[in-house]
Amino acid sequence: MTLLSPLALGAITLPNRLVMAPMTRTRSGDDGVPGPMVAEYYAQRASSGLIITEGVYPSRESRAYAGQPGIVTDEQQAGWAAVAEAVHEAGGRVFMQVMNGGRVSHTSITGTERIVAPSAIAIEGEVRLGDGSKAPYPVPEALTIEGLAQVRDEFVAASRRAIDAGIDGVELHAANGYLLHEFLSPASNVRDDAYGGSPEARARFVIGVAEAVVAEVGADRVGIRISPSHNIQDVLETDADDVRQTYTALVRGLAPLGLAYLSVLHAEPAGELVQSLRAEFGGVLIANSGFGVVTTHDEATALVTDEVADAVAVGRHYIANPDLLERWERGAEENEVVAATIYGGGASGYTDYPRLSA
Ligand SMILES: Cc1cc2nc3c(=O)[nH]c(=O)nc-3n(C[C@H](O)[C@H](O)[C@H](O)COP(=O)(O)O)c2cc1C
């Protein structure tokens, strides 16, 4: 197996195993409508086996960042239809990451009355607002049982819109400290109902969302991303036994659904935890070793050739290298990422990174 081997993934077949990791780039304005520039950006990266879009919000209340795109309105859906069309025309495939930001937000970003989370525990520290100023993270409202059903239904409706827009599938964002991840961690979920307490109870809501989305669009168009022990945004998972039990319960609940893939962000993809979750899942594993070190060609190759994972998600190198696959195939150097233009702004640092042939 090499990075260039094809891979059957749910309803589609990837021509190679280099997956463009989801990356928030916040270039979709106040209305959250991805415009032609966003379509161009993704289409430029169509030689990857699969593009996973940036996290996309399924309701205004769940928006985490100014400039983040949504999949709530007809205009947003039309924007994504143009993205899907551009990527497909360029020969690519694209899943949408559906992301409820949970408590990683502020009402001035969502434009709503409140933000929500499993429990009323604020993140310590400050959130960056749309105008560049900072404010303390607000205390979120703990979701009621009716609220949980609504959040689940928003994931379902968003996924339906994504598929109707011609996107190939959806990735449920249960990683990196956002709402679904908040349910999994005992630091952010102190509920005393059926959705908090034991590892099984904390895993329950995520499984329920996956079941509902699968019922709507089919398991072969649904993947999920998790990040066990990625201690970020106060979603702390520091007790190894609890982590193992929680994620085993989660993956046991997901396995019967037959999802298209499980994507895991973890510092040690070859380690016992990730590999036991993979065995429990029984399907396609996409790996990414996290933010600590930028994924290199060597690491990506080794993950696949050593059969640690079926495919590898690559983030930062995709920002500056639309033709990353071709560069790696030819042993060419990568362009450097310009840090100042990662988030927000226009075409500069977004669609203007040169290809090899240029
Ligand atoms: C600018 C930026 C934005 C990101 N946004 C997301 C996101 O929306 N959803 C997500 O799951 N991960 C996100 N990530 C994490 C990446 O998917 C990836 O896991 C991380 O960059 C580590 O991989 P790398 O070493 O290949 O860059 C983001 C990373 C970066 C650098």
PDBQT file of the ligand as one rigid body, heavy atoms in Angstrom, charges set to zero:
ROOT
HETATM    1  C1  LIG A 401      -5.556  27.005  10.100  1.00  0.00    +0.000 C 
HETATM    2  C2  LIG A 401      -6.065  25.719  10.643  1.00  0.00    +0.000 A 
HETATM    3  C3  LIG A 401      -7.427  25.519  10.753  1.00  0.00    +0.000 A 
HETATM    4  C4  LIG A 401      -7.944  24.303  11.226  1.00  0.00    +0.000 A 
HETATM    5  N1  LIG A 401      -9.298  24.115  11.264  1.00  0.00    +0.000 NA
HETATM    6  C5  LIG A 401      -9.789  22.890  11.582  1.00  0.00    +0.000 A 
HETATM    7  C6  LIG A 401     -11.188  22.624  11.472  1.00  0.00    +0.000 A 
HETATM    8  O1  LIG A 401     -12.007  23.462  11.047  1.00  0.00    +0.000 OA
HETATM    9  N2  LIG A 401     -11.614  21.395  11.815  1.00  0.00    +0.000 N 
HETATM   10  C7  LIG A 401     -10.746  20.404  12.274  1.00  0.00    +0.000 A 
HETATM   11  O2  LIG A 401     -11.183  19.298  12.577  1.00  0.00    +0.000 OA
HETATM   12  N3  LIG A 401      -9.412  20.638  12.362  1.00  0.00    +0.000 NA
HETATM   13  C8  LIG A 401      -8.918  21.830  12.006  1.00  0.00    +0.000 A 
HETATM   14  N4  LIG A 401      -7.559  22.034  12.034  1.00  0.00    +0.000 N 
HETATM   15  C9  LIG A 401      -6.636  20.913  12.344  1.00  0.00    +0.000 C 
HETATM   16  C10 LIG A 401      -6.127  20.245  11.065  1.00  0.00    +0.000 C 
HETATM   17  O3  LIG A 401      -7.183  19.516  10.445  1.00  0.00    +0.000 OA
HETATM   18  C11 LIG A 401      -4.960  19.268  11.360  1.00  0.00    +0.000 C 
HETATM   19  O4  LIG A 401      -5.396  18.269  12.228  1.00  0.00    +0.000 OA
HETATM   20  C12 LIG A 401      -3.754  19.996  11.964  1.00  0.00    +0.000 C 
HETATM   21  O5  LIG A 401      -3.399  21.104  11.172  1.00  0.00    +0.000 OA
HETATM   22  C13 LIG A 401      -2.529  19.078  12.119  1.00  0.00    +0.000 C 
HETATM   23  O6  LIG A 401      -2.149  18.500  10.868  1.00  0.00    +0.000 OA
HETATM   24  P1  LIG A 401      -0.879  19.050  10.021  1.00  0.00    +0.000 P 
HETATM   25  O7  LIG A 401       0.331  18.797  10.863  1.00  0.00    +0.000 OA
HETATM   26  O8  LIG A 401      -0.896  18.223   8.768  1.00  0.00    +0.000 OA
HETATM   27  O9  LIG A 401      -1.119  20.495   9.789  1.00  0.00    +0.000 OA
HETATM   28  C14 LIG A 401      -7.041  23.258  11.605  1.00  0.00    +0.000 A 
HETATM   29  C15 LIG A 401      -5.667  23.476  11.502  1.00  0.00    +0.000 A 
HETATM   30  C16 LIG A 401      -5.168  24.676  11.027  1.00  0.00    +0.000 A 
HETATM   31  C17 LIG A 401      -3.682  24.842  10.884  1.00  0.00    +0.000 C 
ENDROOT
TORSDOF 0
